[in-house]
Amino acid sequence: MNQNDPVIARLISWAQSREDIRALVLSSSRTNPTVPELVDALSDYDLDVIIHGDARTWYEDRAWLEELGPVLVGFGDPPTKEYGIEISGYVIIYADGTKIDFTIMPEEIFKQVVAEPTLRDGWDDGHRVLLDKDALSAGLKTPSHREFIPTPPTAEEYRDVIDRFFTEATYVAKFLWRDELIFFKHSLDQEVKADLLRRMLEWRMEIDYNWSIRLGVLGRGLKKRLSPELWNELESTYTGASIEENWAALFKTIALFRRLASEVGSHLGYTYPTDLDKRMMAYLEKIRRMEH
């Protein structure tokens, strides 16, 4: 992480000026040296603000947000409880474009987090203590930077993705037959591709990299890891609003999924369900040919 980052300097100066802020902890991609490709000028700052006091007060009184600069837009997460103590947060974009995901954490929670045998969710990916006025972070575990690196799926997980993929494909077909634009675009582009096909793409990519790569949300970084040919094939499954284009996109998506799932299954010793595939293709074609 850039040691001369002016946002970091601003955050530390702000925390030093407030007696009720006892520590700052930055986490996620900006503190993970293994994924520099996931950090750019628009990346978030995931910041835990360790306070002496009540997190609800910070949630209800937003004046402190402006201490770091003019707020462009944002929203708050209502307080929830950890270790029986309230914790809250804000997602804020400042006028200069800086986006900060604040977690307002009372020091009593932080002490419990430090004492845990494993790191808090998101912190094993990477964390850096920016400020600690009371040595509260002494004993905080060192991150492995492997929290979000996937492991090979079990046979059950592999088959579950295939079953869900073909089940969701029936919804795409139904909504295409009904000419329900919002429904079929959501089902095809979000459920079938962004969720299920993406997972198979990630598994196939991880095989090539020996399960060592940490991608971002929704496969961010995949384009750099896949072959140009495979990425172009994925791109070809995205299209406009016409019914026929989306029928073609559905079948292109299935063809790509079939090949990836077969390769993943072969590598892991799992059998791709060819009979299910054939039954589903016949069913989808039947819906496509149905009269209205």
C-alpha positions, -999 to 999 in steps of 0.1 A, spaced: 0 0 0 12 35 -9 28 48 23 23 84 11 -14 80 4 -30 114 13 -63 98 23 -45 77 49 -27 108 62 -60 126 64 -76 97 83 -48 95 108 -48 133 114 -85 132 119 -83 103 144 -55 120 163 -76 151 168 -104 132 184 -101 119 219 -129 94 215 -112 76 186 -87 52 201 -75 33 170 -79 29 132 -77 -4 113 -77 -5 75 -86 -38 59 -94 -56 26 -77 -52 -8 -58 -20 1 -38 -40 27 -33 -71 7 1 -70 -12 -8 -101 -32 -36 -84 -52 -22 -51 -65 -44 -54 -96 -75 -51 -75 -65 -16 -62 -69 15 -82 -79 52 -78 -116 42 -72 -110 15 -47 -128 17 -13 -111 23 20 -125 -2 44 -119 15 78 -127 3 113 -129 32 137 -123 20 172 -141 43 196 -144 50 233 -182 54 236 -214 44 220 -217 34 183 -253 44 182 -244 80 189 -221 79 159 -249 64 138 -275 90 148 -253 121 146 -238 124 112 -219 156 118 -186 137 122 -187 126 86 -181 161 74 -149 164 94 -132 144 67 -146 166 39 -178 174 21 -200 144 17 -213 136 -18 -236 108 -9 -239 78 14 -259 58 38 -257 43 73 -261 7 85 -283 7 117 -266 -6 148 -263 -44 153 -248 -63 181 -215 -82 184 -205 -97 217 -236 -81 231 -224 -45 222 -237 -23 194 -216 -17 163 -226 5 133 -213 17 100 -215 41 71 -208 39 34 -197 73 23 -185 89 -10 -169 122 -5 -170 151 -29 -134 144 -40 -144 108 -50 -129 91 -19 -152 62 -8 -149 50 27 -167 21 43 -167 30 80 -173 4 108 -178 21 141 -165 -4 167 -165 3 204 -131 -6 220 -148 -34 241 -156 -52 208 -121 -46 195 -106 -62 225 -127 -93 220 -118 -94 183 -81 -92 191 -84 -120 216 -101 -144 192 -80 -173 179 -89 -164 143 -91 -131 125 -124 -112 120 -141 -117 86 -123 -96 60 -92 -91 81 -74 -123 71 -75 -109 36 -54 -81 49 -53 -55 76 -31 -26 88 -33 -8 121 -31 29 111 -33 43 146 -34 27 181 -33 51 210 -36 25 237 -19 -5 223 -53 -22 219 -41 -41 189 -12 -59 207 -17 -96 199 -37 -91 167 -30 -120 144 -10 -116 112 -32 -119 81 -25 -149 57 -39 -129 27 -57 -161 17 -92 -155 31 -109 -151 -2 -89 -177 -22 -114 -205 -31 -107 -241 -24 -117 -269 -49 -155 -276 -47 -167 -309 -33 -186 -332 -55 -218 -320 -39 -209 -283 -44 -200 -290 -80 -232 -308 -88 -252 -281 -69 -240 -254 -92 -249 -275 -122 -284 -282 -109 -290 -246 -100 -277 -235 -134 -301 -256 -154 -330 -248 -130 -324 -211 -135 -322 -216 -173 -358 -228 -173 -368 -194 -158 -349 -176 -186 -368 -197 -211 -401 -190 -194 -396 -153 -193 -384 -152 -229 -415 -170 -240 -436 -145 -220 -416 -116 -234 -409 -103 -200 -378 -82 -206 -368 -72 -170 -373 -108 -158 -353 -126 -186 -324 -101 -185 -322 -104 -147 -324 -142 -148 -299 -147 -177 -274 -119 -169 -274 -120 -131 -285 -154 -119 -272 -176 -147 -241 -157 -157 -229 -134 -129 -236 -161 -103 -235 -196 -116 -214 -194 -148 -190 -171 -130 -184 -197 -103 -175 -223 -129 -153 -198 -147 -135 -191 -114 -130 -228 -107 -116 -234 -142 -93 -204 -137 -81 -216 -103 -72 -250 -118 -47 -232 -140 -33 -213 -111 -33 -242 -86 -60 -226 -64 -38 -196 -55 -56 -165 -69 -78 -141 -50 -103 -125 -73 -126 -95 -64 -163 -94 -60 -182 -110 -90 -150 -123 -105 -133 -89 -107 -99 -96 -122 -111 -126 -143 -104 -109 -176 -67 -107 -168 -66 -144 -159 -86 -160 -187 -74 -165 -222 -85 -138 -247 -105 -165 -265 -124 -176 -234 -131 -140 -224 -144 -132 -259 -167 -163 -257 -181 -149 -224 -186 -115 -239 -205 -130 -268 -232 -142 -244 -242 -106 -236 -266 -89 -259 -295 -64 -261 -332 -67 -255 -346 -87 -284 -361 -121 -278 -342 -140 -304 -309 -125 -294 -314 -136 -259 -325 -171 -269 -292 -173 -288 -273 -159 -258 -289 -185 -235 -277 -214 -256 -243 -198 -260 -241 -195 -222 -251 -232 -218 -225 -243 -243 -198 -224 -225 -210 -236 -191 -211 -272 -204 -175 -271 -216 -162 -254 -184 -181 -278 -161 -168 -308 -180 -132 -296 -177 -136 -288 -140 -153 -322 -134 -126 -341 -153 -98 -324 -134 -114 -330 -100 -126 -365 -107 -163 -356 -109 -187 -368 -136 -206 -341 -156 -243 -351 -158 -246 -355 -196 -281 -371 -193 -294 -341 -173 -279 -317 -199 -296 -335 -228 -330 -335 -210 -327 -298 -202 -318 -289 -238 -348 -307 -251 -370 -290 -225 -357 -255 -233 -361 -261 -270 -397 -272 -264 -405 -240 -246 -388 -220 -274 -411 -237 -300 -443 -234 -280 -471 -214 -296 -486 -185 -276 
